[in-house]
Structure formats: C-alpha cells, structure tokens
C-alpha cells in the first residue's frame, strides 16, 4: 500500500469487513459497513508514502555523496594505495 498501488481496493475491503461472530466464524462482508477505517487508511497513506519517498531520496543522496567523495579524492580510477598517498 505504501507504494500507492491499489490502496483504494484494500481500503474498500476494510470498509466492507465485518468482525467474526461470537463463535469465531467469519461473516460475509457488508457493503459500506463502517466508515472508521477510512481515516486509518488515509493517515496510513500520508505517512507511509512520505516514509517511502524519504527513504528513496535518502538512498539517492547517500549514493551521490559517495560518488562526490570519490571524485574529491582524485577521481574514480584512483586505487586505495593512491588515495593513501593523496591523503599523506
């Protein structure tokens, strides 16, 4: 759901869902049974999609910083021994 693919179908299933009866037997879904799950799903989508977006941007920025650091150390084609020499 956090990828925002098909979350509305899952929300509709949550709205239609009914708790099991007293014996624990499952009950048939009832169309538009409760509107309470709507708030949960909307809040989950807002925070969930923001988390995934921030995670994606964080990975990109981390890789960018690693490449930038390598460039500042004398290029991508410098060996570890050459980096030690540059640092010295």
For each residue, the residues with C-beta under 8 A, 3 or more apart:
1: 4 5 6 7 10 41 44 45 48
2: 45 48 49 51 52
3: 49 52
4: 1 7 45 49
5: 1
6: 1 9 10
7: 1 4 10 11 41 45
8: 11 12
9: 6 12 13
10: 1 6 7 13 14 41
11: 7 8 14 15 37 38 41
12: 8 9 15 16
13: 9 10 16 17 29
14: 10 11 17 37 40 41
15: 11 12 32 33 34 35 37 38
16: 12 13 29 30 31 32 33
17: 13 14 29 33 34 37
18: 27 28 29 30 33
19: 27
20: 23 24 25 26 27
21: 24 25 27
22:
23: 20
24: 20 21
25: 20 21
26: 20
27: 18 19 20 21 30
28: 18
29: 13 16 17 18 33
30: 16 18 27 33
31: 16
32: 15 16 35
33: 15 16 17 18 29 30
34: 15 17 37
35: 15 32 38
36: 39 40
37: 11 14 15 17 34 40 41
38: 11 15 35 41 42
39: 36 42 43
40: 14 36 37 43 44
41: 1 7 10 11 14 37 38 44 45
42: 38 39 45 46
43: 39 40 46 47
44: 1 40 41 47 48
45: 1 2 4 7 41 42 48 49
46: 42 43 49 50
47: 43 44 50 51
48: 1 2 44 45 51 52
49: 2 3 4 45 46 52 53
50: 46 47 53 54
51: 2 47 48 54 55
52: 2 3 48 49 55 56
53: 49 50 56 57
54: 50 51 57 58
55: 51 52 58 59
56: 52 53 59 60
57: 53 54 60 61
58: 54 55 61 62
59: 55 56 62 63
60: 56 57 63 64
61: 57 58 64 65
62: 58 59 65 66
63: 59 60 66 67
64: 60 61 67 68
65: 61 62 68 69
66: 62 63 69 70
67: 63 64 70 71 76
68: 64 65 71 72
69: 65 66 72 73
70: 66 67 73 75 76 78
71: 67 68 75 76
72: 68 69
73: 69 70 78 83 86
74: 78 82 83 86
75: 70 71 78
76: 67 70 71
77:
78: 70 73 74 75 82 83 86
79: 82 83
80: 83 84
81: 84 85
82: 74 78 79 85 86
83: 73 74 78 79 80 86 87
84: 80 81 87 88
85: 81 82 88
86: 73 74 78 82 83
87: 83 84
88: 84 85
